[in-house]
């Protein structure tokens, strides 16, 4: 899976869970402040990411405060997948 496909898949997942539209060229978006994610939404996102990308989040990254920005989340996924 290449970077563009990872990015598109992640954006689609976040839009599905948040119910909000996101422009794929703007990754400097806060899950909590801009998209109103709560802890349950975040865990749902993590579970979906783990299934789709066949990765497992490290325990320290299971806190939304650690990877609140979409860009940070994308970088983390890429580090596990690529």
C-alpha positions in Angstrom: 0.0 0.0 0.0 1.4 3.4 -1.0 1.3 6.7 0.9 -1.5 8.1 -1.2 -3.7 5.0 -0.6 -3.0 5.1 3.2 -3.9 8.8 3.3 -7.1 8.3 1.3 -8.2 5.3 3.4 -7.5 7.2 6.7 -9.4 10.3 5.6 -12.4 8.1 4.5 -12.4 6.4 7.9 -12.2 9.6 9.8 -15.0 11.1 7.7 -17.1 8.0 8.2 -16.7 8.1 12.0 -17.0 11.8 12.5 -19.7 12.4 9.9 -17.8 15.5 8.7 -16.1 16.3 5.4 -12.3 16.6 5.4 -10.2 18.0 2.6 -7.4 15.5 1.9 -4.8 18.3 1.4 -5.3 19.6 4.9 -3.9 17.2 7.5 -3.4 19.8 10.2 -6.7 18.9 11.8 -7.3 18.0 15.4 -9.5 15.0 15.9 -10.8 16.4 19.3 -10.9 20.2 18.6 -11.9 20.3 15.0 -13.9 17.0 14.5 -15.2 16.6 18.1 -13.8 13.1 18.5 -14.4 11.6 21.9 -12.5 8.6 23.4 -15.0 6.1 22.0 -14.8 7.5 18.5 -11.0 7.3 18.8 -11.0 3.7 19.9 -13.4 2.8 17.0 -10.9 4.6 14.6 -8.0 2.7 16.1 -9.8 -0.7 15.7 -10.7 0.0 12.1 -7.1 1.2 11.3 -5.7 -2.0 12.9 -8.0 -4.2 10.8 -7.5 -2.4 7.5 -3.8 -1.9 7.7 -3.0 -5.1 9.6 -1.1 -3.2 12.3 -1.2 -3.0 16.1 -1.0 0.3 17.9 1.6 0.5 20.6 0.0 1.0 24.0 1.3 4.5 24.4 -0.5 5.6 21.2 -3.9 4.4 22.4 -4.4 7.8 24.0 -6.0 10.4 21.7 -3.8 13.1 23.3 -0.7 11.3 21.7 -1.9 11.4 18.1 -4.7 14.0 18.0 -3.6 15.5 14.7 -4.5 13.7 11.5 -1.0 14.3 10.2 0.5 12.7 13.3 -1.8 9.7 12.9 -0.9 9.3 9.2 2.8 9.4 10.0 2.3 6.8 12.7 0.4 4.5 10.3 3.0 4.9 7.6 5.8 4.0 10.1 4.0 0.7 10.8 3.0 -0.1 7.2 5.8 1.0 5.0 
